[in-house]
Amino acid sequence: MIAQHIASRIIAPLLLLIVVAPRLVAQPVHPLDPLSADEITSTTRIIRAAPGFPADALFSTIVLHEPPKETVLAFRPGMPFQRQSFAIVMDRPNNRTYEAIVDLRAGSMLSWKEIPGVQPQVFVVEYNTVPAIVKADPRWREAMRRRNIDPDSTQIDTWAAGDVPKEYHGRLLRALTYYKGNAFNFYGRPIEGVSAIVDMNTRRVIEFHDAPIRPLPPRSQELDTASIGAQRAAPKPLVIAQPEGVSFQLQGNEIRWQGWHFRFSMHPREGLVLHTVGYEDHGRERSILFRGSLSEMVVPYADPDSNWRWRSAFDVGEYGVGRLSSPLERNIDAPANATLLDAVFADDSGAAYTIPRVIGIYERDGGILWKHFDTYSNANESRRARDLVLFFVAGIGNYDYSISWIFHQDGSLEADAGLTGIMLPKGVSDASDRAATGNSGHAVSLNIVAPHHQHFFCFRLDMDVDGVANSVEQIDSKPLPHGKPNPTGSSFTMEETFFRSEREAVKRIDVDAARIWNVYNPATTNALGHHTGYILLPGANTVPLADPSSSVRKRAGFAGNHFWATRYHPDEMNAAGAYPSQNSGGDGLPRWIADNESIERQDVVLWYTMGITHIPRPEEWPVMTMTHIGFRLIPAGFFSRNPALDVPR
């Protein structure tokens, strides 16, 4: 799933994507400003200088240690603030993982503790070392000899371990083999049935699989213009321009636009994160969302074959969607009017590097905002909508994901996930090879089946609607019984269920009831006397089809329900736990709600899981067109009238 071409694009030596971070950087002016290159360098130096620091240790992450929430909320420009960094460090030869917190102001380490029994994300350097280990194994070389394949013409794709055999311990990764030859796109040519489990502590192959030989699929379709061949007639130019400049104000990591104000950052694990989202309502700045992010993703595959059933990629927790984001190209990935921004990360050695043009910000036409045409007078009152979009795109092996946060002029905030890239292929004898495919995949090309799979995205939404103390309710629409109270049989009512504790707030979507969830402030009201709130409005969704007893369901407990609400705790950030790789399950949301804390008039965090069941089609080969799913946060009594009434004609 994570291919070696990612490693080459990132570490060899970051030739195309990464530029050297500048030495002179602006000092942070806000407690949530992301770490600068200098701060990353200082963090690494301080940790490495500590007594007993493991000589061959790798840095899984170095990020801002976000200050306490109350500190951020109390901050005003010019006030002093603490500056701390957080690092995950692995002593790989000894299979030990540590977490460190550094005080950057004092230049000292505040804490260093071992986290037993966990595995950090796949290191970028491992995308190079795993192929070398596998290709040196005599069993793998014999498998290539049996197939008359030149070992130098192959591509080894490195994966996290997935479903781990119980007899194995240590840091485990898996390796799949593809035929590449002199081509770029190798995903369509799997050397089916050849796979390995590698122990990265000992750097050796501890399990090797070599299934019966299947035909090698024909050369993959390259995706560049020259390889595709004749092109259709291009549509006439569509000009997107803002001759007077953009309408948003960007100052550092803060944006103001059409009443909205918020901060943003690029996290190596979560990707694009929103902070302190609020709205200026007639001169009064009101809070809505303290922090919003993609908390976790999981992609379980349905094929029961021994070479497939372990595949369940946790793209956020095992790989990191932020650090695998790709530079955006104007007029292709982003429109011509987009502002493109860089992001600074830390590599495996703790050195700072910059990925250029990784965040896109742009305004777009949003269609009709509101309209009424009076048929008696032929008078038309209508307004055209404008949207503000922040997005990034992560290339995680064969798949590419875009994550967008979209701000609307009516006070609603939309999250959109887009899926494109290349479906993961399985090599078969022919399209009718039922022994190889069963009913768990569809033929998409000669000797290629794309197995069925699902994608689940879990978003963490730390809501602060008009303040920190919020409550949560579920709203279902229910038909009234046909009878005296409902003589025509057409009436229905709204049923509100108030959640008092965390376990009560674990729910699934109910299409029959048009189910939605409202987070509101019991202490504030609008001009009509209604509590001010925001509704989480679901979009298209699905449910996990893996059995609840399966490894992937245990590890991705969040996916079993679409909605969770928990009491805020600063260390509860990732829906499947901080370390999902090789985890036996039960971490994250299922563990956090075990104490069943009160969520009445509390600092509440919403967790929303949305999914796609992907049944592949030939029209999605050799590359998928973009598929979108998402949800909205819409005001519910937050305003006393339509907040978009004042948008000019």
C-alpha positions in Angstrom: 0.0 0.0 0.0 2.9 2.4 0.8 5.2 1.9 -2.1 8.9 2.5 -2.5 8.2 5.4 -4.8 7.0 7.2 -1.7 10.4 6.5 -0.1 12.2 7.7 -3.1 10.1 10.9 -3.3 10.7 11.6 0.4 14.2 10.5 1.3 16.4 10.1 -1.8 17.2 12.8 -0.8 13.9 14.5 -0.9 14.9 15.8 -4.3 11.6 16.9 -5.8 9.3 17.5 -2.9 11.3 18.8 -0.1 13.4 22.0 0.1 15.8 23.0 2.8 14.0 24.9 5.5 15.2 28.5 5.8 17.4 29.4 8.7 15.7 32.7 9.5 12.1 32.2 10.5 9.5 34.4 12.1 9.1 33.9 15.9 5.8 32.3 16.9 3.2 34.9 17.8 0.4 32.5 18.9 0.5 29.5 21.2 -0.8 27.3 18.4 1.7 28.3 15.7 3.3 25.1 14.3 6.9 24.4 15.1 9.4 26.2 12.9 12.5 24.5 11.4 14.7 26.0 14.1 12.4 24.7 16.9 12.5 21.2 15.4 16.3 21.4 15.2 16.4 22.6 18.9 14.1 19.7 19.9 16.3 17.1 18.3 19.5 18.6 19.8 18.0 18.7 23.3 16.7 15.1 23.2 19.9 13.7 21.7 22.0 15.4 24.4 20.1 13.7 27.2 22.0 11.0 29.1 21.3 7.5 27.9 19.7 8.6 24.6 19.8 5.5 22.3 22.5 5.8 19.7 20.5 4.5 16.7 17.1 5.9 17.7 14.7 7.2 15.1 12.2 10.1 15.5 8.7 9.1 14.6 7.4 12.6 15.0 8.3 16.0 16.4 5.3 18.4 16.7 4.1 21.3 18.8 3.0 20.1 22.3 -0.2 22.1 22.2 -0.7 24.2 25.4 -3.6 23.7 27.7 -6.9 24.7 26.2 -7.5 27.3 28.9 -4.2 28.9 28.1 -5.1 29.2 24.4 -8.6 30.6 25.2 -7.1 33.2 27.5 -4.4 34.3 25.2 -4.4 37.8 23.8 -1.9 39.2 21.2 1.4 40.3 22.9 1.0 38.0 25.9 3.9 35.7 26.7 3.2 32.0 26.3 5.0 28.7 26.8 6.6 26.9 23.9 6.9 23.1 24.1 7.5 20.3 21.6 6.5 16.7 21.7 8.5 13.8 20.1 8.0 10.1 19.7 11.4 8.3 19.6 12.1 4.6 18.9 15.1 2.6 19.9 14.5 0.1 17.1 17.2 -2.4 17.8 15.8 -2.9 21.3 12.2 -2.4 20.3 11.5 0.4 22.8 9.3 3.5 22.2 9.6 6.7 24.1 7.7 10.0 24.3 9.5 13.2 25.1 8.4 16.8 25.9 10.8 19.6 25.5 10.6 23.2 26.9 11.9 25.2 24.0 12.0 28.5 26.0 14.2 26.9 28.7 16.1 24.6 26.3 15.5 21.6 28.5 13.7 18.3 28.4 10.6 18.2 30.7 9.8 14.5 30.4 11.1 11.3 28.9 9.1 8.1 29.4 9.0 4.7 27.8 5.6 3.6 26.4 5.8 -0.2 26.6 4.4 -2.6 24.0 3.6 -0.1 21.2 4.9 0.5 17.7 5.2 4.0 16.1 4.3 4.7 12.5 6.2 3.2 9.6 9.5 5.2 9.3 10.3 6.6 5.9 13.7 4.9 6.0 12.0 1.6 6.3 10.5 1.9 2.8 14.1 1.5 1.7 15.4 -1.0 4.2 12.5 -3.5 3.9 13.1 -4.1 0.2 16.8 -4.6 0.7 16.1 -7.2 3.4 13.5 -9.0 1.4 15.6 -9.1 -1.8 18.5 -10.6 0.1 16.3 -13.5 1.4 17.0 -16.7 -0.6 13.4 -17.8 -0.6 12.3 -14.6 -2.3 15.1 -14.9 -4.9 14.0 -18.5 -5.6 10.4 -17.3 -6.0 11.6 -14.9 -8.6 13.8 -17.5 -10.3 10.7 -19.8 -10.6 8.9 -17.1 -12.4 11.8 -16.1 -14.6 11.7 -12.6 -13.2 14.8 -10.4 -12.8 15.0 -9.4 -9.2 16.2 -5.9 -10.3 13.0 -5.4 -12.2 10.8 -5.7 -9.2 9.3 -3.3 -6.7 8.8 -4.1 -3.1 5.8 -2.3 -1.4 6.1 -1.9 2.4 3.1 -2.2 4.6 2.4 -2.0 8.3 1.9 -5.5 9.7 -1.9 -5.5 9.8 -3.3 -8.6 11.5 -0.2 -10.0 13.2 0.4 -13.7 13.9 0.2 -14.2 17.7 3.5 -16.1 17.7 5.5 -13.1 16.5 6.7 -10.2 18.6 8.8 -7.1 17.9 8.5 -4.5 15.2 6.9 -6.2 12.2 6.4 -4.9 8.6 5.1 -6.7 5.5 6.3 -6.7 2.0 4.5 -7.2 -1.3 6.2 -7.7 -4.7 5.3 -6.1 -8.0 6.9 -6.3 -11.4 8.1 -2.8 -12.4 10.6 -3.3 -15.3 11.3 0.1 -16.8 7.9 1.5 -16.2 6.7 4.0 -13.6 3.2 2.6 -12.7 3.8 -0.9 -11.3 0.6 -1.4 -9.3 -1.2 -3.2 -12.1 1.5 -6.0 -12.2 1.3 -7.8 -8.8 3.5 -10.9 -8.5 0.6 -12.5 -6.7 1.1 -14.6 -3.7 4.6 -13.5 -2.9 4.8 -11.8 0.4 7.0 -11.6 3.5 6.9 -10.5 7.1 10.0 -8.7 8.2 11.3 -8.2 11.8 12.8 -4.8 11.8 14.5 -5.3 15.2 16.6 -8.2 13.8 16.3 -7.1 10.1 15.4 -10.5 8.8 12.4 -12.1 7.0 10.6 -14.2 9.6 7.8 -15.5 7.4 7.7 -16.0 3.7 4.7 -16.9 1.4 5.0 -18.2 -2.2 1.6 -19.2 -3.6 1.2 -21.1 -6.9 2.3 -19.1 -9.9 -0.3 -17.0 -11.6 0.3 -15.1 -14.9 1.9 -11.8 -14.8 -0.6 -9.1 -16.0 0.4 -7.1 -19.1 2.2 -3.8 -18.8 0.3 -1.3 -16.7 -1.1 1.8 -18.4 1.1 4.8 -17.6 -0.8 7.9 -16.7 1.1 10.7 -18.3 -0.2 12.4 -21.4 2.3 10.8 -23.8 1.4 7.3 -22.6 -2.4 7.7 -22.7 -2.3 8.6 -26.3 -4.9 10.6 -28.3 -6.7 13.2 -26.2 -10.3 14.4 -26.6 -10.9 17.9 -27.7 -10.2 20.2 -24.8 -13.0 22.4 -23.5 -12.7 26.1 -24.1 -10.8 28.1 -21.4 -12.5 28.7 -18.1 -10.9 31.7 -16.5 -10.8 31.8 -12.7 -9.5 35.2 -11.6 -9.7 37.7 -8.7 -8.3 40.8 -10.3 -8.6 42.7 -7.0 -7.0 40.0 -5.0 -8.4 37.4 -2.5 -11.2 38.3 -0.1 -9.7 36.5 2.9 -7.1 38.0 5.2 -4.2 35.6 5.9 -1.8 36.6 8.7 0.6 33.8 9.7 -1.7 30.8 10.4 -4.8 32.9 11.0 -7.6 33.5 8.4 -10.5 35.9 8.5 -13.2 35.6 5.8 -16.9 36.6 5.6 -17.4 36.6 9.4 -15.3 33.5 9.9 -12.1 33.6 11.9 -9.8 30.6 12.6 -6.3 29.2 12.7 -4.9 26.2 10.9 -1.8 24.0 11.0 -0.4 21.0 9.1 0.2 18.0 11.4 2.4 15.1 10.1 -0.1 12.6 11.4 -3.5 14.2 11.0 -2.9 16.5 8.1 -4.7 19.8 8.0 -6.1 20.8 11.4 -8.5 23.7 12.2 -8.1 25.6 15.5 -10.2 28.2 17.3 -13.0 28.4 14.7 -15.4 31.2 15.4 -17.8 33.7 13.8 -18.0 37.5 14.1 -21.7 38.1 14.7 -22.4 41.9 14.5 -19.2 42.8 16.3 -19.2 39.9 18.7 -16.7 37.1 18.2 -18.4 33.7 19.0 -16.7 30.4 19.4 -17.8 27.3 17.5 -15.0 24.7 17.2 -11.8 24.6 19.2 -10.1 21.9 17.1 -11.1 19.9 14.1 -9.1 17.1 12.5 -9.1 13.8 10.7 -8.4 11.6 13.7 -8.1 8.2 12.0 -8.7 6.2 8.8 -8.9 2.5 8.2 -9.2 0.6 5.0 -10.2 -3.1 5.5 -10.1 -5.5 2.5 -12.7 -8.2 2.0 -10.7 -10.9 0.2 -10.3 -14.0 2.5 -7.1 -15.2 0.7 -4.1 -15.6 3.0 -2.2 -13.0 1.1 -5.1 -10.5 1.6 -7.0 -11.0 4.8 -4.4 -9.2 6.9 -4.7 -6.0 4.9 -6.3 -3.2 6.9 -4.4 0.1 6.5 -4.7 2.7 9.3 -3.6 5.5 7.1 -3.5 8.2 9.8 -2.1 6.1 12.7 0.3 3.8 10.8 1.5 6.0 8.0 0.6 9.7 8.6 -1.5 11.6 6.0 0.3 14.9 6.8 3.8 13.8 6.1 2.7 11.9 3.0 1.0 14.9 1.5 2.1 16.0 -1.9 3.0 19.4 -3.4 0.0 21.0 -5.2 0.2 22.2 -8.8 -1.7 25.4 -9.6 -4.3 25.0 -12.4 -4.2 21.2 -11.9 -4.6 20.3 -8.2 -5.7 23.8 -7.2 -7.4 26.6 -9.2 -5.5 29.5 -10.5 -6.6 31.8 -7.7 -5.3 29.5 -4.9 -2.8 30.5 -2.3 -0.4 27.6 -1.8 1.6 27.3 1.5 4.5 25.2 2.7 4.7 22.9 5.7 7.7 22.0 7.9 8.1 18.5 9.3 10.8 16.4 11.0 12.4 13.4 9.2 13.4 10.1 10.8 16.7 11.6 12.1 14.9 14.6 13.6 16.1 17.1 10.9 13.6 19.7 9.7 12.5 19.8 6.1 9.8 21.6 4.1 7.3 20.2 1.7 6.4 23.1 -0.6 2.9 24.1 -1.7 1.2 21.5 0.5 -1.8 23.5 1.7 -4.2 25.1 -0.8 -6.6 28.0 0.1 -9.0 29.4 -2.4 -12.4 31.0 -2.9 -14.8 29.4 -5.3 -18.3 30.0 -6.7 -20.9 28.3 -4.5 -24.0 28.4 -6.7 -27.1 30.2 -5.5 -26.9 31.2 -1.8 -30.6 32.2 -1.5 -33.3 33.2 -3.9 -37.0 34.2 -4.1 -38.7 35.1 -7.3 -42.1 36.8 -6.8 -44.4 35.5 -9.5 -46.9 38.4 -8.9 -44.5 41.2 -9.5 -41.8 39.4 -11.4 -39.3 40.7 -8.9 -36.2 38.6 -8.3 -34.1 38.7 -5.1 -31.2 36.4 -5.3 -27.6 36.1 -4.0 -24.6 34.2 -5.4 -22.7 32.2 -2.9 -18.9 32.2 -2.3 -17.1 29.4 -0.5 -13.6 29.3 1.1 -11.8 26.0 0.8 -8.7 24.8 2.7 -7.4 21.4 1.5 -4.4 19.1 1.1 -3.8 15.8 -0.8 -2.0 12.8 0.6 -0.5 10.1 -1.6 -0.5 6.9 0.4 0.9 4.3 -1.8 -1.7 3.4 -4.5 -4.5 5.7 -3.1 -4.6 9.5 -3.1 -6.9 11.3 -0.6 -7.9 14.9 -0.6 -9.3 16.4 2.7 -11.0 19.7 2.5 -12.6 22.1 5.0 -15.1 24.3 3.3 -16.5 27.5 4.9 -19.9 28.8 3.7 -21.4 32.2 4.1 -24.5 30.8 5.8 -22.4 29.9 8.9 -22.0 26.2 8.0 -18.7 24.3 7.9 -18.3 21.3 5.6 -15.7 18.5 5.7 -15.1 16.7 2.4 -13.0 13.6 1.8 -12.1 12.8 -1.8 -10.7 9.4 -3.0 -8.7 8.8 -6.1 -5.6 7.0 -7.2 -5.1 3.3 -8.1 -7.2 0.5 -6.7 -5.1 -2.3 -5.1 -4.9 -5.1 -7.7 -4.9 -8.9 -7.3 -3.3 -11.1 -10.0 -5.6 -13.9 -11.3 -5.3 -16.5 -14.1 -8.2 -14.8 -15.9 -11.4 -12.9 -15.2 -13.3 -16.1 -14.5 -10.8 -17.4 -11.9 -13.4 -17.9 -9.2 -11.0 -19.8 -7.0 -8.9 -16.7 -6.8 -11.7 -14.1 -6.5 -14.7 -15.8 -5.0 -17.3 -13.0 -4.7 -14.9 -10.6 -3.0 -13.6 -8.8 -6.0 -14.3 -7.6 -9.5 -12.3 -8.0 -12.7 -11.0 -4.6 -13.9 -8.4 -5.6 -16.5 -6.7 -8.6 -18.0 -5.5 -10.9 -15.2 -6.5 -8.2 -12.7 -9.2 -8.3 -10.0 -9.7 -5.4 -7.6 -10.9 -6.8 -4.3 -13.8 -5.2 -2.5 -12.9 -3.0 0.4 -14.2 -0.2 2.7 -12.8 3.2 3.7 -13.7 4.7 7.1 -12.7 8.3 8.1 -13.1 9.4 11.8 -13.1 13.1 12.4 -12.5 14.6 15.9 -14.5 17.8 16.6 -13.8 19.6 19.8 -16.9 21.8 20.0 -17.1 25.0 21.9 -20.4 26.5 20.9 -20.6 29.9 22.5 -18.2 28.6 25.2 -16.8 25.4 26.6 -19.8 24.1 28.6 -22.0 22.3 26.0 -24.5 19.5 25.9 -25.5 17.0 23.2 -28.8 15.8 21.9 -30.0 13.4 19.2 -32.9 14.5 17.0 -35.0 11.9 15.3 -38.0 12.5 13.0 -40.8 10.0 13.8 -44.2 9.6 12.1 -47.3 10.0 14.3 -49.7 7.0 14.3 -52.4 7.3 11.8 -55.5 8.1 13.8 -57.3 10.8 15.7 -54.1 12.9 16.3 -53.0 12.3 12.7 -56.2 12.0 10.7 -54.5 12.3 7.2 -51.6 10.0 8.1 -49.1 12.6 7.0 -47.9 14.1 10.3 -44.6 13.5 11.9 -42.9 14.9 15.0 -39.4 15.5 16.2 -38.0 13.4 19.1 -35.1 14.8 21.1 -32.9 12.4 23.2 -30.6 14.2 25.6 -27.3 12.4 26.3 -26.2 12.5 29.9 -23.1 10.3 29.6 -20.6 9.1 27.1 -22.1 5.6 26.7 -25.5 7.0 25.9 -24.0 8.9 23.0 -22.7 6.0 21.0 -25.0 5.9 18.0 -25.4 4.9 14.3 -27.1 6.8 11.6 -30.8 6.1 11.2 -32.0 7.0 7.7 -35.6 6.2 8.6 -35.5 8.8 11.4 -33.4 11.4 9.4 -31.2 11.3 12.5 -29.0 14.3 13.3 -27.1 15.4 16.4 -27.1 18.8 18.0 -24.4 20.2 20.3 -25.7 23.3 22.1 -25.0 25.7 24.9 -27.6 25.4 27.7 -26.5 28.8 29.1 -27.1 30.9 26.0 -30.1 31.7 23.9 -30.9 33.5 20.7 -33.5 36.2 20.3 -36.2 33.6 20.0 -35.2 32.0 23.4 -33.7 28.9 21.8 -30.4 27.5 23.0 -27.6 28.3 20.5 -26.2 25.2 18.8 -24.7 23.5 15.9 -26.0 20.4 14.2 -23.8 17.6 12.8 -25.5 16.7 9.5 -24.4 13.4 8.1 -23.8 12.7 4.4 -23.6 9.4 2.6 -22.3 6.6 4.8 -22.0 2.8 5.4 -21.4 0.4 8.2 -18.4 -2.0 8.6 -18.9 -5.4 7.1 -16.1 -7.2 8.9 -17.2 -9.3 11.8 -17.1 -7.6 15.2 -14.7 -10.4 16.4 -12.2 -9.7 13.6 -8.9 -8.1 14.3 -9.6 -5.0 12.2 -12.9 -4.4 14.0 -11.2 -4.7 17.4 -8.4 -2.4 16.4 -10.8 0.1 14.7 -13.5 0.1 17.4 -14.5 3.6 16.4 -15.8 2.3 13.0 -18.6 0.3 14.6 -20.6 3.5 15.2 -21.0 6.7 13.3 -21.3 9.0 16.3 -19.6 9.3 19.7 -19.5 12.1 22.2 -16.9 12.2 24.9 -15.7 14.5 27.7 -12.7 16.5 26.6 -9.3 15.2 27.6 -6.2 16.6 25.9 -4.6 13.2 25.5 -7.7 11.7 23.7 -6.8 12.6 20.2 -6.8 9.5 17.9 -10.0 7.4 17.6 -8.0 4.1 17.5 -5.5 5.1 20.1 -2.1 6.7 19.7 -0.4 3.5 18.5 -2.8 1.4 16.3 0.0 -0.6 14.6 0.2 -4.2 15.9 -2.4 -3.2 18.6 -4.6 -6.1 19.8 -7.6 -3.8 19.9 -9.9 -2.0 22.3 -7.9 1.2 22.4 -9.2 4.7 21.6 -12.9 5.5 21.8 -14.1 2.1 23.3 -11.6 2.5 26.2 -12.2 6.2 26.7 -16.0 5.8 27.3 -15.5 2.9 29.8 -15.7 5.4 32.7 -18.9 6.8 31.2 -18.2 10.4 32.2 -21.0 13.0 32.2 -21.3 15.1 29.0 -24.0 17.5 30.4 -22.8 21.1 30.4 -19.3 19.9 29.8 -16.4 20.4 27.4 -17.6 18.0 24.8 -15.8 16.3 21.8 -17.8 14.9 18.9 -16.4 12.0 16.8 -18.0 11.3 13.5 -17.1 8.3 11.3 -18.1 8.2 7.7 -17.4 5.3 5.3 -17.5 4.1 1.7 -18.1 0.5 0.6 -16.0 0.3 -2.6 -17.2 -2.3 -5.1 -14.7 -1.7 -8.0 -15.7 -1.1 -11.6 -13.7 -1.3 -14.8 -14.4 2.4 -15.3 -12.1 3.0 -12.2 -9.1 1.4 -13.9 -6.2 2.2 -14.3 -6.9 5.3 -12.2 -10.1 6.3 -10.3 -12.0 9.5 -10.8 -12.6 11.3 -7.6 -15.3 10.1 -5.2 -16.5 12.4 -2.4 -18.1 11.8 1.0 -18.5 14.3 3.8 -20.6 15.9 6.5 -21.6 19.4 7.6 -21.8 21.4 10.8 -24.8 23.7 10.4 -26.0 26.5 12.8 -29.1 25.5 14.8 -30.4 28.6 16.7 -26.8 29.9 16.8 -28.2 32.9 14.8 -31.6 34.6 15.2 -32.1 34.8 11.5 -30.4 33.8 8.2 -26.8 35.0 8.7 -26.4 35.3 4.9 -29.0 38.0 4.5 -26.4 40.7 4.4 -24.4 39.2 1.5 -24.4 41.9 -1.1 -26.3 41.5 -4.4 
